[in-house]
Amino acid sequence: MEFSLVKSGPFKDSTSMAHGTVFSPIHISSEVCAPCHEYRNATGLPVLTTYSEWKASRYAREGKNCQSCHMYRVAGDVVDPKIRAGGQERVNLHQMPGSHSLDQLTRTIKAKLDSSRQGDQLKVTVTVANQAAGHFVPTGSPLRQLVLDLRVDTSDDRHFKEERVYRRVVTDQHGTPISREHFVFVKAAKTLGDTRLAPDESRREEFSYNVKVGVQTNVKATLSYVYSPLARTQSQQRVTFLSLSKIIF
């Protein structure tokens, strides 16, 4: 960081009558995101690992930076046309949609619902895939979760519910799981488990039910993203972004 009358940015042809301008390579690299999205706490635990997840992925090798997904180009003027015409007509989106953005979730996570029978045994398979994120899903705070809910309802009035949760589980130095976000940043010392979806990973979840042939069965699978906007467990929000259903006999 430097303090001067020269402003740096992502464009090589910027000019200004008010101050100097210079192209800054850091503005078009993922390294500009790393200071806030990579964090190791006082115990030495990597709490936030989004940048290193990206760096180990094919997205980094292919030169696809964080901005291409979270600050993608949209129509707009870099300079007010009244001041100077003919400037850049596309700008980077500064809303920076993140993991709880409905658009980001539906573009990134895909799922498929299948079923098969072996006599009276009904088998349901849900395939969940991280198709477009250059980092794990979910990423960031270990308390964020991707939740797959499966509901099976039969015409003979039987009901089944199951879920799969994709997340990190962290504990303090004594092995006690931590469920409050602010404690994660201060006290988390170990990762007990990690079931998140890596970049390009596809996970096949299988379920089995004893349902007789000919009994109408409604199967519904939903995917939700669970997070805490205020870093407090009691204020958790759930964004349901994908739903699949099927009727089986």
Contacts in CASP RR format, 6 or more apart in sequence:
PFRMAT RR
TARGET T0000
AUTHOR 0000-0000-0000
METHOD contacts of the structure
MODEL  1
MEFSLVKSGPFKDSTSMAHGTVFSPIHISSEVCAPCHEYRNATGLPVLTT
YSEWKASRYAREGKNCQSCHMYRVAGDVVDPKIRAGGQERVNLHQMPGSH
SLDQLTRTIKAKLDSSRQGDQLKVTVTVANQAAGHFVPTGSPLRQLVLDL
RVDTSDDRHFKEERVYRRVVTDQHGTPISREHFVFVKAAKTLGDTRLAPD
ESRREEFSYNVKVGVQTNVKATLSYVYSPLARTQSQQRVTFLSLSKIIF
5 19 0 8 1.000
5 20 0 8 1.000
6 19 0 8 1.000
6 20 0 8 1.000
6 21 0 8 1.000
6 22 0 8 1.000
7 16 0 8 1.000
7 19 0 8 1.000
7 20 0 8 1.000
7 21 0 8 1.000
7 22 0 8 1.000
8 21 0 8 1.000
8 22 0 8 1.000
8 23 0 8 1.000
8 24 0 8 1.000
8 27 0 8 1.000
9 21 0 8 1.000
9 22 0 8 1.000
9 23 0 8 1.000
9 24 0 8 1.000
9 27 0 8 1.000
10 23 0 8 1.000
10 24 0 8 1.000
10 27 0 8 1.000
10 28 0 8 1.000
10 92 0 8 1.000
11 23 0 8 1.000
11 78 0 8 1.000
11 88 0 8 1.000
12 23 0 8 1.000
14 21 0 8 1.000
14 23 0 8 1.000
14 78 0 8 1.000
15 21 0 8 1.000
26 32 0 8 1.000
28 65 0 8 1.000
28 67 0 8 1.000
29 65 0 8 1.000
30 51 0 8 1.000
30 54 0 8 1.000
30 55 0 8 1.000
30 60 0 8 1.000
30 65 0 8 1.000
30 66 0 8 1.000
30 67 0 8 1.000
33 50 0 8 1.000
33 51 0 8 1.000
33 66 0 8 1.000
33 67 0 8 1.000
34 51 0 8 1.000
37 48 0 8 1.000
37 50 0 8 1.000
37 51 0 8 1.000
37 140 0 8 1.000
38 46 0 8 1.000
38 48 0 8 1.000
38 49 0 8 1.000
38 50 0 8 1.000
38 51 0 8 1.000
38 52 0 8 1.000
39 46 0 8 1.000
39 47 0 8 1.000
39 48 0 8 1.000
39 185 0 8 1.000
40 46 0 8 1.000
40 47 0 8 1.000
41 47 0 8 1.000
41 184 0 8 1.000
41 185 0 8 1.000
41 186 0 8 1.000
41 188 0 8 1.000
42 186 0 8 1.000
43 173 0 8 1.000
43 187 0 8 1.000
43 188 0 8 1.000
43 189 0 8 1.000
44 189 0 8 1.000
45 170 0 8 1.000
45 188 0 8 1.000
45 189 0 8 1.000
45 190 0 8 1.000
45 191 0 8 1.000
46 52 0 8 1.000
47 140 0 8 1.000
47 141 0 8 1.000
47 142 0 8 1.000
47 170 0 8 1.000
47 184 0 8 1.000
47 185 0 8 1.000
47 188 0 8 1.000
48 140 0 8 1.000
48 141 0 8 1.000
49 136 0 8 1.000
49 139 0 8 1.000
49 140 0 8 1.000
50 135 0 8 1.000
50 136 0 8 1.000
50 139 0 8 1.000
50 140 0 8 1.000
53 134 0 8 1.000
53 135 0 8 1.000
53 136 0 8 1.000
53 139 0 8 1.000
53 198 0 8 1.000
53 199 0 8 1.000
54 60 0 8 1.000
54 66 0 8 1.000
54 134 0 8 1.000
54 135 0 8 1.000
54 199 0 8 1.000
57 134 0 8 1.000
57 135 0 8 1.000
57 198 0 8 1.000
57 199 0 8 1.000
57 200 0 8 1.000
58 199 0 8 1.000
58 200 0 8 1.000
59 134 0 8 1.000
59 199 0 8 1.000
64 134 0 8 1.000
67 92 0 8 1.000
69 104 0 8 1.000
69 132 0 8 1.000
69 133 0 8 1.000
69 134 0 8 1.000
70 96 0 8 1.000
70 97 0 8 1.000
70 98 0 8 1.000
71 92 0 8 1.000
71 93 0 8 1.000
71 94 0 8 1.000
71 96 0 8 1.000
72 92 0 8 1.000
72 93 0 8 1.000
73 90 0 8 1.000
73 91 0 8 1.000
73 92 0 8 1.000
73 93 0 8 1.000
74 90 0 8 1.000
74 91 0 8 1.000
74 92 0 8 1.000
74 93 0 8 1.000
75 89 0 8 1.000
75 90 0 8 1.000
75 91 0 8 1.000
76 88 0 8 1.000
76 89 0 8 1.000
76 90 0 8 1.000
76 91 0 8 1.000
77 87 0 8 1.000
77 88 0 8 1.000
77 89 0 8 1.000
77 91 0 8 1.000
78 87 0 8 1.000
78 88 0 8 1.000
78 91 0 8 1.000
79 87 0 8 1.000
79 88 0 8 1.000
97 103 0 8 1.000
97 104 0 8 1.000
98 104 0 8 1.000
99 105 0 8 1.000
99 137 0 8 1.000
99 138 0 8 1.000
99 139 0 8 1.000
99 140 0 8 1.000
99 144 0 8 1.000
99 225 0 8 1.000
99 227 0 8 1.000
100 225 0 8 1.000
100 227 0 8 1.000
100 229 0 8 1.000
100 237 0 8 1.000
100 239 0 8 1.000
102 239 0 8 1.000
102 241 0 8 1.000
105 225 0 8 1.000
105 239 0 8 1.000
105 241 0 8 1.000
105 242 0 8 1.000
106 241 0 8 1.000
106 242 0 8 1.000
107 132 0 8 1.000
108 130 0 8 1.000
108 131 0 8 1.000
108 132 0 8 1.000
108 133 0 8 1.000
108 137 0 8 1.000
109 128 0 8 1.000
109 129 0 8 1.000
109 130 0 8 1.000
109 131 0 8 1.000
109 133 0 8 1.000
109 137 0 8 1.000
109 146 0 8 1.000
109 197 0 8 1.000
109 223 0 8 1.000
109 241 0 8 1.000
109 242 0 8 1.000
110 128 0 8 1.000
110 129 0 8 1.000
110 131 0 8 1.000
110 242 0 8 1.000
111 126 0 8 1.000
111 127 0 8 1.000
111 128 0 8 1.000
111 129 0 8 1.000
111 148 0 8 1.000
111 221 0 8 1.000
111 223 0 8 1.000
111 242 0 8 1.000
111 244 0 8 1.000
112 126 0 8 1.000
112 127 0 8 1.000
112 244 0 8 1.000
113 124 0 8 1.000
113 125 0 8 1.000
113 126 0 8 1.000
113 219 0 8 1.000
113 221 0 8 1.000
113 244 0 8 1.000
113 245 0 8 1.000
113 246 0 8 1.000
114 124 0 8 1.000
114 125 0 8 1.000
114 126 0 8 1.000
114 127 0 8 1.000
115 122 0 8 1.000
115 123 0 8 1.000
115 124 0 8 1.000
115 125 0 8 1.000
115 219 0 8 1.000
115 246 0 8 1.000
115 248 0 8 1.000
116 123 0 8 1.000
116 125 0 8 1.000
117 123 0 8 1.000
117 213 0 8 1.000
119 213 0 8 1.000
120 210 0 8 1.000
120 211 0 8 1.000
120 212 0 8 1.000
120 213 0 8 1.000
121 208 0 8 1.000
121 209 0 8 1.000
121 210 0 8 1.000
121 211 0 8 1.000
122 152 0 8 1.000
122 208 0 8 1.000
122 209 0 8 1.000
122 210 0 8 1.000
122 211 0 8 1.000
122 217 0 8 1.000
122 248 0 8 1.000
123 206 0 8 1.000
123 207 0 8 1.000
123 208 0 8 1.000
124 150 0 8 1.000
124 152 0 8 1.000
124 206 0 8 1.000
124 207 0 8 1.000
124 208 0 8 1.000
124 209 0 8 1.000
124 219 0 8 1.000
125 204 0 8 1.000
125 205 0 8 1.000
125 206 0 8 1.000
125 207 0 8 1.000
126 148 0 8 1.000
126 150 0 8 1.000
126 204 0 8 1.000
126 205 0 8 1.000
126 207 0 8 1.000
126 221 0 8 1.000
126 244 0 8 1.000
127 202 0 8 1.000
127 203 0 8 1.000
127 204 0 8 1.000
127 205 0 8 1.000
128 146 0 8 1.000
128 148 0 8 1.000
128 164 0 8 1.000
128 166 0 8 1.000
128 197 0 8 1.000
128 202 0 8 1.000
128 203 0 8 1.000
128 205 0 8 1.000
128 223 0 8 1.000
129 197 0 8 1.000
129 201 0 8 1.000
129 202 0 8 1.000
129 203 0 8 1.000
130 136 0 8 1.000
130 137 0 8 1.000
130 197 0 8 1.000
130 198 0 8 1.000
130 199 0 8 1.000
130 200 0 8 1.000
130 201 0 8 1.000
130 202 0 8 1.000
131 200 0 8 1.000
133 139 0 8 1.000
133 199 0 8 1.000
134 199 0 8 1.000
135 199 0 8 1.000
136 196 0 8 1.000
136 197 0 8 1.000
136 198 0 8 1.000
136 199 0 8 1.000
137 146 0 8 1.000
137 166 0 8 1.000
137 196 0 8 1.000
137 197 0 8 1.000
138 144 0 8 1.000
138 145 0 8 1.000
138 146 0 8 1.000
138 166 0 8 1.000
138 167 0 8 1.000
138 196 0 8 1.000
138 225 0 8 1.000
138 227 0 8 1.000
139 196 0 8 1.000
141 181 0 8 1.000
141 184 0 8 1.000
141 227 0 8 1.000
141 228 0 8 1.000
141 231 0 8 1.000
142 167 0 8 1.000
142 168 0 8 1.000
142 169 0 8 1.000
142 170 0 8 1.000
142 178 0 8 1.000
142 184 0 8 1.000
142 188 0 8 1.000
142 191 0 8 1.000
143 167 0 8 1.000
143 179 0 8 1.000
143 180 0 8 1.000
143 181 0 8 1.000
143 184 0 8 1.000
143 227 0 8 1.000
143 228 0 8 1.000
143 233 0 8 1.000
144 167 0 8 1.000
144 225 0 8 1.000
144 226 0 8 1.000
144 227 0 8 1.000
144 228 0 8 1.000
145 165 0 8 1.000
145 166 0 8 1.000
145 167 0 8 1.000
145 225 0 8 1.000
145 226 0 8 1.000
145 227 0 8 1.000
146 165 0 8 1.000
146 166 0 8 1.000
146 167 0 8 1.000
146 196 0 8 1.000
146 197 0 8 1.000
146 223 0 8 1.000
146 224 0 8 1.000
146 225 0 8 1.000
146 226 0 8 1.000
147 163 0 8 1.000
147 164 0 8 1.000
147 165 0 8 1.000
147 166 0 8 1.000
147 223 0 8 1.000
147 224 0 8 1.000
147 225 0 8 1.000
147 226 0 8 1.000
147 238 0 8 1.000
148 163 0 8 1.000
148 164 0 8 1.000
148 165 0 8 1.000
148 166 0 8 1.000
148 205 0 8 1.000
148 221 0 8 1.000
148 222 0 8 1.000
148 223 0 8 1.000
149 161 0 8 1.000
149 162 0 8 1.000
149 163 0 8 1.000
149 221 0 8 1.000
149 222 0 8 1.000
149 223 0 8 1.000
149 224 0 8 1.000
150 160 0 8 1.000
150 161 0 8 1.000
150 162 0 8 1.000
150 163 0 8 1.000
150 205 0 8 1.000
150 207 0 8 1.000
150 219 0 8 1.000
150 220 0 8 1.000
150 221 0 8 1.000
151 159 0 8 1.000
151 160 0 8 1.000
151 161 0 8 1.000
151 219 0 8 1.000
151 220 0 8 1.000
151 221 0 8 1.000
152 159 0 8 1.000
152 160 0 8 1.000
152 161 0 8 1.000
152 207 0 8 1.000
152 209 0 8 1.000
152 211 0 8 1.000
152 217 0 8 1.000
152 218 0 8 1.000
152 219 0 8 1.000
152 220 0 8 1.000
153 159 0 8 1.000
153 160 0 8 1.000
153 217 0 8 1.000
153 218 0 8 1.000
154 211 0 8 1.000
154 215 0 8 1.000
154 216 0 8 1.000
154 217 0 8 1.000
154 218 0 8 1.000
155 215 0 8 1.000
155 216 0 8 1.000
155 217 0 8 1.000
156 212 0 8 1.000
156 215 0 8 1.000
158 211 0 8 1.000
160 209 0 8 1.000
162 207 0 8 1.000
164 195 0 8 1.000
164 205 0 8 1.000
165 195 0 8 1.000
166 195 0 8 1.000
166 196 0 8 1.000
166 197 0 8 1.000
166 203 0 8 1.000
167 194 0 8 1.000
167 195 0 8 1.000
167 196 0 8 1.000
168 191 0 8 1.000
168 193 0 8 1.000
168 194 0 8 1.000
168 195 0 8 1.000
168 196 0 8 1.000
169 177 0 8 1.000
169 191 0 8 1.000
169 192 0 8 1.000
169 193 0 8 1.000
169 194 0 8 1.000
170 177 0 8 1.000
170 178 0 8 1.000
170 184 0 8 1.000
170 188 0 8 1.000
170 189 0 8 1.000
170 190 0 8 1.000
170 191 0 8 1.000
170 192 0 8 1.000
171 177 0 8 1.000
171 178 0 8 1.000
171 188 0 8 1.000
171 189 0 8 1.000
171 190 0 8 1.000
171 191 0 8 1.000
171 192 0 8 1.000
172 178 0 8 1.000
172 183 0 8 1.000
172 187 0 8 1.000
172 188 0 8 1.000
172 189 0 8 1.000
172 190 0 8 1.000
173 187 0 8 1.000
173 189 0 8 1.000
173 190 0 8 1.000
175 189 0 8 1.000
175 190 0 8 1.000
175 192 0 8 1.000
177 192 0 8 1.000
178 184 0 8 1.000
178 187 0 8 1.000
178 188 0 8 1.000
179 233 0 8 1.000
180 232 0 8 1.000
180 233 0 8 1.000
181 228 0 8 1.000
181 231 0 8 1.000
181 232 0 8 1.000
181 233 0 8 1.000
182 231 0 8 1.000
182 232 0 8 1.000
197 203 0 8 1.000
209 217 0 8 1.000
211 217 0 8 1.000
213 249 0 8 1.000
214 249 0 8 1.000
215 249 0 8 1.000
216 247 0 8 1.000
216 248 0 8 1.000
216 249 0 8 1.000
217 247 0 8 1.000
217 248 0 8 1.000
217 249 0 8 1.000
218 245 0 8 1.000
218 246 0 8 1.000
218 247 0 8 1.000
219 245 0 8 1.000
219 246 0 8 1.000
219 247 0 8 1.000
219 248 0 8 1.000
220 243 0 8 1.000
220 244 0 8 1.000
220 245 0 8 1.000
220 246 0 8 1.000
221 243 0 8 1.000
221 244 0 8 1.000
221 245 0 8 1.000
222 240 0 8 1.000
222 242 0 8 1.000
222 243 0 8 1.000
222 244 0 8 1.000
223 240 0 8 1.000
223 241 0 8 1.000
223 242 0 8 1.000
223 243 0 8 1.000
224 238 0 8 1.000
224 239 0 8 1.000
224 240 0 8 1.000
224 241 0 8 1.000
225 238 0 8 1.000
225 239 0 8 1.000
225 241 0 8 1.000
226 236 0 8 1.000
226 237 0 8 1.000
226 238 0 8 1.000
226 239 0 8 1.000
227 236 0 8 1.000
227 237 0 8 1.000
227 239 0 8 1.000
228 235 0 8 1.000
228 236 0 8 1.000
228 237 0 8 1.000
229 235 0 8 1.000
229 237 0 8 1.000
END
